[in-house]
Structure formats: structure tokens, C-alpha cells
Amino acid sequence: MQKLNKDYEIVSQIYSHLMKKVRYDFWADYLYMLTQEYVSKRANVLELGAGHCSLAHHLKEYYKKIIPTDLSFQMLNSSKDKKLRRVCCNMTSLPFQTSFDLIFSCFDSVNYLIRKKDINNLFSNVSSLLSDKGIFTFDVSLENNSKVLIKEPIREGKYKGVIYKHFTSFNKKKRIHRNEFEIQLKNKKNYREVHKQKIYPFFDYFRLLQKNGLYVVECFNAFTFYDADENSKRVQFIVKKTE
Ligand SMILES: C[S@@+](CC[C@H](N)C(=O)[O-])C[C@H]1O[C@@H](n2cnc3c(N)ncnc32)[C@H](O)[C@@H]1O
């Protein structure tokens, strides 16, 4: 079995299938509702960890000037919307010189930063790129979400001739949520991808944001407008620059 080091190199081929129940159109509506009071429709928008760009595709109905970015070329390349101007880059080292009124990241992409140093770099990059009145909104998965996800530790399926097995586990002590994929492509070649996500304590985000000249305006239970706390499963931060 071949082990791959790069996350999403092969998983990108089945990602849309894995996410088939996710309503990205409703998710984009939610993001618009979250952000519309802070930014205008003419906003310069940057998405981090955009994956296959489904959110950007729907959100561009509201915000025309949107740039989805991701570390994985294969994920960006799998976008069905080829008109989007996509940029392959690491969210901890963003290659932009213009400022953005809205920066966002969804579906636990930030949890992929498994060292605190990387979270710090992300927040520092965002702080430099955000316009003075701009907002940064991102979601993260917390421990209670991992507890739910490990209730179904193995999933398997087949999509367009690709056979996969997905194992999920959570190391409570190290706070690492692990997703392992065994994939057999149509040509019978086997691959293994291991994705690690760090499940940081809720209050770490507040501390690290503050350290980088950012503060939390709101923090909701994801997909709602109810306040989150450390017992939430996934939380949605809305952040601004400290004046
Ligand atoms: C769970 S997927 C979410 C994708 C997309 N946001 C969605 O809603 O479907 C996580 C994404 O984060 C990306 N990612 C992981 N680490 C990253 C980094 N350091 N910089 C940019 N993107 C990263 C992965 O390549 C992957 O596409």
C-alpha cells in the first residue's frame, strides 16, 4: 500500500461524494447572514482552506469579488466552477498585498493547523491583510464534535469506480482527531492518506487572536446565532481588528 504525505491529493477525487449531504447553498446563505451587517456587497473577499470551492461558488451570488485559496492544488482543481480565480497557498503564509474586507474559512480547515505556531501565523497574516473595518469569520471543531464523530469509526463506499474506507479516531490526550483514508483507484492502485486535525481548547482561540491584534465580536454555535461555549461542537467566530 502506498502512503501519501500530502493531504487531499487523492481524497480530492472523492471529496464531493463524501460531502454529498452538505448543503453548501444553505451554508453560503448563513455566511451571508453572518457577514452582511459588517461588509458591503462590493467587499474584497478571501476564503482560506476553500477545498473544492463549493462555498465560494454559492457565496459569489452575494459577493462578486471572491478569491478561494487552498493548500491543495488537487482540491482547488476539482472545483466545478472553473470561473473562480483560485490561488494555491498556505493560510499561514498568504501571498497577497491587497487588503480584504472579509476573510473566511469553513468546515474545520483551521483545525488542520496542528501547531500553535501555525495558528499564530494564520492570525498574524489575517491581521495584516484585513481592512480596518473588515471581519474574519472562521469555524473550528471542538472536543464534543470529535466525541460524536468517533461513534461511527469506519465508513466505506464506492464512487465512480473508486473504492474507499474511512477510519476516524480521536486521541483525547494529544487532542488529535485523525481521519485515515484507504483508497483504491479505478486502475487498482492503492493509496493511504492520513489527515490530522488539532482540537484546541475553546479559549485558546481567544488568547491567540488577542495576541495578534484581533478580538472576538461574536462566537456562535455553527449554523446558528446562539452563543457558543466550550461545550459546543463546532463554533463560528466573527473577529475584527483591535483599534
Ligand atoms: C475539511 S476540508 C474543508 C474544505 C472546504 N472549506 C469545505 O467546506 O468543503 C479542509 C481543507 O483545508 C485545506 N487546508 C489544510 N491545511 C491548510 C493550510 N495550511 N492552508 C490552506 N489550506 C489548508 C485542505 O487542503 C482542505 O481542502
The ligand as an ORCA input file, in Angstrom:
! r2SCAN-3c Opt
* xyz 0 1
  C     -12.255     19.637      5.564
  S     -11.615     20.422      4.145
  C     -12.765     21.797      4.016
  C     -12.838     22.338      2.617
  C     -13.904     23.386      2.373
  N     -13.736     24.530      3.250
  C     -15.308     22.830      2.522
  O     -16.120     23.479      3.184
  O     -15.618     21.792      1.955
  C     -10.155     21.192      4.751
  C      -9.364     21.937      3.695
  O      -8.325     22.673      4.348
  C      -7.200     22.673      3.489
  N      -6.003     23.002      4.285
  C      -5.406     22.262      5.234
  N      -4.333     22.900      5.720
  C      -4.250     24.082      5.053
  C      -3.344     25.181      5.103
  N      -2.310     25.192      5.948
  N      -3.557     26.225      4.271
  C      -4.603     26.218      3.402
  N      -5.487     25.205      3.307
  C      -5.317     24.144      4.128
  C      -7.187     21.270      2.912
  O      -6.382     21.177      1.758
  C      -8.678     21.050      2.674
  O      -9.051     21.434      1.374
*
